[in-house]
Amino acid sequence: MKNMIITIIKISIILFVFLFCFVQYFIIKEYITDRKAVNENKKVDYVIILGARVKGEKPTKSLMERIKAATEYLKKNPEVKVIATGGQGKNEGVAEGLAIKRELLKNGISADRIILEDKSKNTVENFRFSLEKIKNIENSKNILNNNEKNQKIKVLIVTNDYHIFRSKNIARKVGFDNENYEIYGLPAKTPLISIPKSYFREFLSNVNYFIFQSGNQLKVK
């Protein structure tokens, strides 16, 4: 009986390690591919910065890396609009989207380029509410121009490198998956101290998402 328990434990450990490495392969492959596309100066119409935790009114290190990566891209591409996403969570002094907007303004990004989304509570809502704003803007353009826009709307998602893979899958599920949109990722650095915790937590989140949530209806009507 004891030997059987030990064998089961060993098999469980091996399966866990295999699954962990399998998931990490796709996470790393996704952000390497996206980094290459950005380095090739892929042009987009909108940048979406995904919200993350705010301490008081100040972005955490992980969120600051997202803002930094987005700022660099926005300065190189002055015609691109940016959506600062994230509502106000527990123990946060301001909405994450507002904290992002403040930092972008400090970094020299003009206010007329920044679209604030400050109601979302999670990544799904980040994308759902951002898509609504993009649709409203594009519909207004079409009405003003009295024509339909035939080319795809290109969207760049900014988040930490470990989060790119799941974020893009959620974005597709919400509605960024049809003939009207193309999505890319801009992987921001993950602070060194956060890497073990972030990658392990993201592994669990990916397993949970693809097993329990990926079949859910998330699309914006």
N, C-alpha and C positions, 0 to 999 in steps of 0.2 A: 504493500500500500504506500509506504514511504517513497519507494523508488518511482512509483507511478506519479505521485504528487510532484516529485522533483522533475520528472520528464515533462509533465504538463507545464510546469513553470518555465523550463528551458525553451519549450516550443513556443510558449506565449511571448517570451522575451525576444526570440528570433523573429517571430511574426511582427511584433511591435517595431523592432529595428528595421525590418524590411519595409513595412508600411511607412515609417517615418522617412526613410531614405527615398522611397518612391514619391512621396508628396513633395519633399524638398527638391527633387529633380525638376518637377514641373514649376515650382515657385522660382527657382534660380534660372531655369531656361526662359521663363516668361520675361523676367526683368532684364536679362542680358539681351534678348531680342529687341525689347522696347528701347533699351539704352542705345542700341545700334541705330534704330530708326531715328531717334532724337538727334544723335550725333550726325546723322546724314541730313539734318535740318529739315525734318518733315514739317510741312506747314499745316496748321490747324486753324479752326475758327474760334474755338472756345477752349479754355483751360478750366478744369474743375479741381480745386484743392479740397481733398477730403478732410473733414474736421477730425480732431483728436483732442485729448484731454488738455484742459486749461487749468493752471493752478492760480486761483484767485482771478486775476485778469491777464495773466501772462501765459503765453503758450509754453508747453513743455518742450524739452529738447527734440523729441521726435517730431512734434508739430513745427518747430522752428526749422528743422531740416526740410520739411515739405515746403514751407514758405520760401526758404532760401533757393531751393531748386526751381520753384515756380518763378521767382523773381528773375533769376538768370535767364530763363526762357523768355519771359515777358519783355525784358529789356532788349533782347535780340529780335523780338517780333512785336513791334509797337502797335500793330493793327489788331492784335488778338485781345478778345475780352476774357475776363477771368471771373469764375463763380467761386466765392468764398463760402463754404458750406459748414453747417453744424449748429445745432441749437444749444441751449444752456443746460448742462447736466447738473447733477447733484454736487454740491460743494464747489461749483464753478461760479466765479463772480460775474462773468459775462458769457454770452453765446460764443461758441467756438468760431462761428463765421465772422462775428464782429471782431474777435481777437485777430483773426487772419487778416481782415480788412485793414485794421489799424497798422499791422506790421507791413503790409503791402504799401500803404500810404507813406510810412516812414522810409521805406526802401525806394521811394520815388515813382511808384506806379500811380498814375492819375486816377482820381475818383470816378471819372466818367467811363473808365474801363472795368471797374469793379462792380459785380452784381452780387448783392448780399442774399444769402439763403440762411436764415437763422432759426428755422423751425424743426429741422430734422433731429431725430434721436438716435439714428444708427446709419450704417452704410447704405442700406436699402433706401431709406428716406433721403439720404444725401443725393442719391442718383434720381430718385423719383421726383423730388422737388426741383432739382437742377434741370431735369428734362422738361418739366412743365415751363420753367422760365425760358429755356431755349426755344421751345415751341412757340411761346407767346411772342418772343422777339422776332423769330423767323416769320411767323404769320403776319406781324405788323409790317415787316419789310416787303413781303409779297403783296400786301394790300397797297402800300405806298408805291411800289414799283409796277403794280397792276399786272404782275405775271407770277408764274410758279418758278421756284428755284429748282433747276434740274440736277445740279451737282450735289454730291453728298456733303453733309455737314460733318466736319472732322473735329473730334473732341480728344483732348489730351487729359488724362487722369493723373493727378499728382498725389502720390502717397509714398510711404516708405517701401523700400525694395521688397521686403518679405510679404507685403500686403497687395502687391500688384496683381498677382495671379487670381486671387479670390475676388478682388474688386472688379476686375474686368468681366469675370463671369457673372457677378451680380449685375453689373451695368447692362450686359446683354440681356439678362433675364428681365430687367426693368423696362427695356425698350430700345436700348442702343444696339439692336441686333438686326435691324431691317435695312432695306435698300436706301434709306435716307441718311444713314450715319456710318461713320468709320471711327473706331476708338483705338487709341494708343495709350501707353502708360509712360509716365516719366518717373522713374524710380529715384526717390530721395534716399540719402544715406540713413542707416539706422545707427543711433549712438551706440558706441562700443559696449557700454555697460548694459544696454537693453537687449543686445543680440540674443543671448540664450533664452531669456524669458519670452521675447517677442516671437522668435522662431518656433518655440515649443507651443506657445499659445495659439499661434497661427496654424500650426499643424492640427491641433485639436479643432480649431474653428473650421478648417477645410474639411476634415472628416465629418463634422457635424453638418456642414452646409451640403456636401454632396450626397450624404446618406439620408438626411432628414428634411432638408429645405429646398433642394434644387428643383423639385417638382412643383413647388408652390407657385401660384399665379401672382406675379409681382408687377406686371406691366401697367404703365400709365395708359388710361383709356383715351 
